[in-house]
């Protein structure tokens, strides 16, 4: 496929994603709820119900992209997610925090490693297949991201299971089929539990209590979605329950692709 065709397909995908987000905002479900971009506060449970804040639903992807035109994305290197703007080629940037090496297995039984994501921009998340809480609404949001990046062979989604001893390849494959996850764009990965948690906490700055028991049948994990650039550096943090945050994520993917063209 030539560059013009790729660009056209990517533009169509983004327009479709915008339409889907506008549609989902009108549904009477938890999927229309959330917080704003870069808010990484904890979610709250009241009994068996997930409570999140209501946000305005009249923002469009075109408006977000117009507001971001010409902007550059920050870098993040601590659990406080304090944004830093660094000069290309600077000494600080050369020594900056990167996601460590990893090797996991996806829903198709294929090995997924840091090398697999070489020269790739990706969206990183954490979930588990039997999650009764925030995973479902977050993954519904991610389906919109999947649609937006479907014409981009240099952008992927990487979702790590926090219960890898339960989420076998077969379980993840069934979950992917049920949820409409496209393995050509989105990896659901399992593997060694200690390694997944080490990468989560040391690489993505997930909280130290991730994986501990919470509500019945649930475990503490993050609702953060992270945007990682081609060099393995964190460039965006988004609340996965927020429609507006997802709009910002899709727009930031475009900004990052402009900043770091595919080799």
C-alpha positions as CSV (number, residue, x, y, z in Angstrom):
1,X,0.0,0.0,0.0
2,X,1.4,3.4,-0.9
3,X,1.8,6.4,1.4
4,X,-1.3,8.2,0.0
5,X,-3.5,5.2,0.5
6,X,-2.3,4.6,4.0
7,X,-3.0,8.3,4.9
8,X,-6.4,8.1,3.3
9,X,-7.3,4.9,5.3
10,X,-6.0,6.5,8.5
11,X,-8.1,9.6,7.9
12,X,-11.2,7.5,7.3
13,X,-10.6,5.5,10.5
14,X,-10.3,8.6,12.6
15,X,-13.5,10.0,11.2
16,X,-15.3,6.8,12.0
17,X,-13.8,6.8,15.5
18,X,-15.1,10.3,16.0
19,X,-18.6,9.3,14.9
20,X,-18.5,6.2,17.2
21,X,-17.5,8.3,20.2
22,X,-20.2,10.8,19.5
23,X,-22.7,7.9,19.4
24,X,-21.5,6.3,22.6
25,X,-21.7,9.6,24.4
26,X,-25.5,9.5,23.9
27,X,-26.0,6.0,25.3
28,X,-27.5,5.7,28.8
29,X,-24.7,3.6,30.2
30,X,-21.5,3.9,32.3
31,X,-19.6,4.2,29.0
32,X,-20.5,7.9,28.8
33,X,-18.9,8.7,32.1
34,X,-15.4,9.6,33.0
35,X,-12.8,12.2,34.0
36,X,-10.7,14.6,31.9
37,X,-7.4,13.9,30.1
38,X,-4.4,13.3,32.3
39,X,-6.5,12.6,35.4
40,X,-5.1,9.5,37.0
41,X,-7.2,9.4,40.1
42,X,-8.6,6.1,41.5
43,X,-12.0,4.8,40.6
44,X,-14.6,4.3,43.3
45,X,-16.9,1.4,44.1
46,X,-20.3,1.7,45.9
47,X,-21.4,-1.9,46.4
48,X,-21.3,-3.5,43.1
49,X,-21.6,-0.3,41.1
50,X,-18.8,1.7,39.5
51,X,-19.1,5.5,40.1
52,X,-17.3,8.0,37.9
53,X,-17.9,11.6,37.3
54,X,-20.1,12.9,34.5
55,X,-18.3,14.9,31.8
56,X,-19.5,17.1,28.9
57,X,-20.2,15.0,25.8
58,X,-20.3,17.8,23.1
59,X,-16.6,17.8,22.4
60,X,-15.6,16.5,18.9
61,X,-12.4,14.9,17.7
62,X,-12.1,17.6,15.0
63,X,-12.3,20.3,17.7
64,X,-9.7,18.5,19.9
65,X,-7.3,18.0,16.9
66,X,-7.7,21.7,15.9
67,X,-6.9,22.8,19.5
68,X,-3.8,20.6,19.5
69,X,-2.5,21.7,16.1
70,X,1.2,22.6,16.3
71,X,1.6,21.3,19.9
72,X,4.3,18.9,21.1
73,X,3.8,16.1,23.6
74,X,5.5,16.0,26.9
75,X,7.5,13.1,28.4
76,X,6.8,11.3,31.7
77,X,9.3,9.5,33.9
78,X,7.9,9.2,37.4
79,X,4.8,7.9,39.1
80,X,3.6,11.4,39.7
81,X,3.2,11.7,35.9
82,X,4.6,15.3,35.9
83,X,4.9,16.4,32.3
84,X,8.3,17.4,31.0
85,X,9.1,19.0,27.7
86,X,12.6,18.1,26.4
87,X,14.6,19.2,23.4
88,X,15.2,16.6,20.7
89,X,18.7,15.3,20.9
90,X,19.3,16.7,24.3
91,X,21.4,14.8,26.9
92,X,18.3,14.6,29.2
93,X,16.3,12.9,26.5
94,X,19.1,10.4,25.6
95,X,19.1,9.3,29.3
96,X,15.3,9.4,29.7
97,X,13.1,6.7,31.2
98,X,12.1,3.9,28.7
99,X,9.8,0.9,29.0
100,X,12.1,-2.1,29.9
101,X,12.5,-5.1,27.7
102,X,9.5,-7.6,27.9
103,X,8.5,-10.9,26.4
104,X,4.9,-12.0,26.7
105,X,2.4,-14.1,24.7
106,X,-0.7,-12.8,23.0
107,X,-4.2,-14.1,22.4
108,X,-3.0,-15.9,19.2
109,X,-0.2,-17.7,21.0
110,X,2.4,-15.4,19.4
111,X,5.4,-14.0,21.3
112,X,5.2,-10.3,21.8
113,X,8.4,-8.5,22.9
114,X,9.9,-5.1,22.9
115,X,11.4,-6.0,19.6
116,X,7.9,-6.7,18.2
117,X,7.1,-3.0,18.9
118,X,10.3,-1.6,17.3
119,X,9.5,1.6,15.4
120,X,5.9,1.3,16.8
121,X,3.8,3.8,18.7
122,X,1.5,2.0,21.1
123,X,-1.2,2.4,23.7
124,X,-0.6,0.4,26.9
125,X,-3.3,-0.8,29.4
126,X,-3.9,-3.3,32.1
127,X,-6.9,-5.5,32.6
128,X,-8.1,-9.0,33.3
129,X,-10.7,-11.1,31.5
130,X,-13.0,-11.8,34.5
131,X,-12.9,-8.2,35.7
132,X,-16.4,-7.1,37.0
133,X,-15.5,-3.4,37.3
134,X,-13.7,-0.9,35.1
135,X,-12.2,-3.2,32.4
136,X,-15.4,-3.5,30.4
137,X,-16.0,0.3,29.9
138,X,-12.3,0.9,29.3
139,X,-12.1,-1.8,26.7
140,X,-15.2,-0.4,25.0
141,X,-13.4,2.9,24.8
142,X,-10.4,1.1,23.4
143,X,-12.5,-0.4,20.6
144,X,-12.9,3.2,19.3
145,X,-9.1,3.6,19.4
146,X,-8.8,0.3,17.6
147,X,-11.1,1.7,14.8
148,X,-9.1,4.9,14.7
149,X,-5.7,3.2,14.2
150,X,-7.0,0.4,11.9
151,X,-5.3,2.0,8.9
152,X,-2.0,2.6,10.7
153,X,0.5,-0.2,10.6
154,X,2.8,1.6,13.0
155,X,0.3,2.0,15.9
156,X,-0.9,-0.8,18.2
157,X,-2.7,-1.4,21.5
158,X,-1.0,-3.6,24.2
159,X,-3.1,-4.8,27.1
160,X,-1.4,-6.7,29.9
161,X,-3.4,-9.2,32.0
162,X,-2.9,-8.7,35.7
163,X,-4.1,-12.3,36.4
164,X,-1.9,-14.1,33.9
165,X,-2.2,-17.4,35.8
166,X,-6.0,-17.3,34.9
167,X,-5.8,-15.5,31.6
168,X,-4.3,-18.3,29.5
169,X,-3.9,-17.9,25.7
170,X,-7.2,-19.7,25.2
171,X,-9.0,-17.4,27.7
172,X,-7.6,-14.3,26.0
173,X,-8.6,-15.6,22.6
174,X,-12.1,-16.2,23.7
175,X,-12.2,-12.7,25.3
176,X,-10.9,-11.1,22.2
177,X,-13.4,-12.9,20.0
178,X,-16.3,-11.9,22.3
179,X,-15.2,-8.2,22.5
180,X,-14.3,-7.6,18.9
181,X,-10.6,-7.3,19.5
182,X,-8.6,-7.3,16.2
183,X,-5.3,-9.1,16.8
184,X,-3.7,-7.3,13.8
185,X,-4.0,-4.1,15.9
186,X,-4.4,-5.1,19.5
187,X,-2.4,-7.6,21.6
188,X,-3.9,-9.0,24.8
189,X,-0.9,-10.5,26.6
190,X,-0.2,-13.0,29.4
191,X,3.0,-14.4,30.7
192,X,5.1,-14.6,33.9
193,X,3.2,-12.8,36.7
194,X,6.3,-11.4,38.3
195,X,7.6,-10.0,35.0
196,X,4.2,-8.4,34.1
197,X,4.0,-6.7,37.5
198,X,7.7,-5.6,37.3
199,X,7.1,-4.0,33.9
200,X,3.8,-2.5,35.1
201,X,5.4,-0.8,38.2
202,X,8.9,-0.1,37.0
203,X,8.1,0.7,33.4
204,X,4.5,2.2,33.4
205,X,4.5,3.4,37.0
206,X,1.4,1.4,38.0
207,X,0.6,1.7,41.8
208,X,2.4,-0.6,44.2
209,X,-0.9,-2.2,45.4
210,X,-1.9,-3.2,41.9
211,X,-3.3,-6.8,42.0
212,X,-4.4,-6.7,45.6
213,X,-8.0,-7.7,46.4
214,X,-10.6,-5.0,46.2
215,X,-14.3,-5.7,45.7
216,X,-15.4,-9.3,45.5
217,X,-14.0,-10.8,42.4
218,X,-12.0,-7.7,41.6
219,X,-8.4,-6.5,42.0
220,X,-6.8,-3.1,42.2
221,X,-5.4,-2.0,38.9
222,X,-5.0,1.2,37.0
223,X,-7.6,2.9,34.7
224,X,-4.7,4.8,33.1
225,X,-4.1,4.4,29.5
226,X,-0.5,5.3,28.4
227,X,0.8,6.4,25.1
228,X,4.3,5.2,24.3
229,X,6.5,6.5,21.5
230,X,8.7,4.7,19.0
231,X,11.6,4.9,21.5
232,X,9.7,3.3,24.3
233,X,9.1,6.6,26.2
234,X,5.8,7.5,27.8
235,X,4.3,10.5,26.1
236,X,0.7,10.6,27.4
237,X,-1.5,9.5,30.3
238,X,-5.3,9.2,29.9
239,X,-8.2,8.1,32.1
240,X,-9.7,5.1,30.3
241,X,-13.2,5.9,31.6
242,X,-13.3,9.3,30.0
243,X,-14.7,9.9,26.5
244,X,-12.8,13.2,26.3
245,X,-9.6,11.6,27.3
246,X,-10.0,9.0,24.5
247,X,-10.5,11.9,22.0
248,X,-7.2,13.4,23.3
249,X,-5.5,10.1,23.0
250,X,-6.5,9.7,19.3
251,X,-5.4,13.2,18.6
252,X,-2.1,12.7,20.4
253,X,-1.4,9.6,18.4
254,X,-1.6,11.8,15.3
255,X,0.7,14.4,16.9
256,X,3.2,11.7,17.7
257,X,3.1,10.3,14.2
258,X,3.9,13.7,12.9
259,X,6.8,14.2,15.4
260,X,8.2,10.7,14.8
261,X,7.5,9.6,11.2
262,X,7.7,5.9,10.5
263,X,11.1,4.8,9.4
